Amino acid sequence: MAHGSHRAVAAAIIGNSIVMVAKTGVFFITGSAAMMSEAMHSLADTLNQVLLMVGIRRSSRVADPSFPFGYGGERAVWALMSAVGIFFLGCGVTVYHGIQSLRHPHELEALGWAVGVLIVSFILEFGVLVFAVKTVYKDAHGRPLFSYLRYQADPTAVAVVMEDSAACLGVLIALGGIFLAHWTGNTAWDAVASILIGILLGAIAVWLVARTSHLLVGPSIPPDARQQVREILSSNPVVEKIVALRTRMLDSETYRVSADIEFSAEILAAKVEKRLLGRFPDIAAHPDYPEFSEKFADCVIEELGDQIDLIEEAIQRAIPEAHYLDIEAD
């Protein structure tokens, strides 16, 4: 998944860099507020996608003693920074410029250049969007695309899809504002388009902040994966009862699963009987052997559970912050 996200982000950086330069040049030619908003939009997208690339690179580091669960969470951290950048740089500056254009209107010039660049921009950005969506769809492995984007997809891939969706819609808004300004002779339409683009960016930023914050807090793994864990545990004849099941998404590709289970002494005794007879063949002649083997297995399970509890209690007394411990028998 990370490889696909890397290619999607790289394509977005290249496409948005080209579009940003073109839009900026046309803004200086036309003076259009909508073109300025689109230039800021593409600048914000380019800078934010650079942040996403940094997150992908940093998250690919191998786990070490300092971070034993790896660095996958870095993708969500940098995606969050990207979303905040969209809000302040994209939304804030764009809305401010639109308001200023409403207060101090000026004539638009060389609108043909603006329309041409916006059409080319739409083609490039739509191409990047299609590439990103195909990447996410491939990673989804048949799962519903929108549900996968909302809950499970790599945050960097989600950011690219959302940003380029907003970019395509923003181009259409800018074209509409320029067309209405030219048709009515009222440049206020151009300024309104600028404000609408800023609001669009703000909405996308808020959604991305909420989505990446959710992942950083550490939600449970997806319901289908959690159900699979339950089914695997329940299908094992040695497992008598699932006492507790705790799961957490460390990142979009790494899950943590902790389970407290009770074992069946009767079935466990039956499974180890061959080993006991192999080591102590004469024991089978004892009349109490079947009862002994079952009670012995039961005592082993109880003692193992008691020792694990003692270890966990000792750790929590020494380290009160250690609320969740996964002590397992090997």
Protein Blocks (a to p, Z undefined) as FASTA:
>chain_A
ZZmmmmmmmmmmmmmmmmmmmmmmmmmmnopaklmmmmmmmmmmmmmmmmmmmmmmmmmp
ccdfklmnojmlmmmmmmmmmmmmmmmmmmmmmmmmmmmmmmmgcddehkllmmmmmmmm
mmmmmmmmmmmmmmmmmmnnopafklmmmmmmcfklmmmmmmmmmmmmmmmmmmmmmmmm
mmnopaklmmmmmmmmmmmmmmmmmmmmmmmmmmmnopaddfklmmmmmmmmmmpmklmb
dfbacdddfblkbccddddddddfklmmmmmmmmmmmmmmmlmmpmklmmmmmmmmmmmm
mmmmmmmmmmmmmmmmmmmmlmbccdddZZ
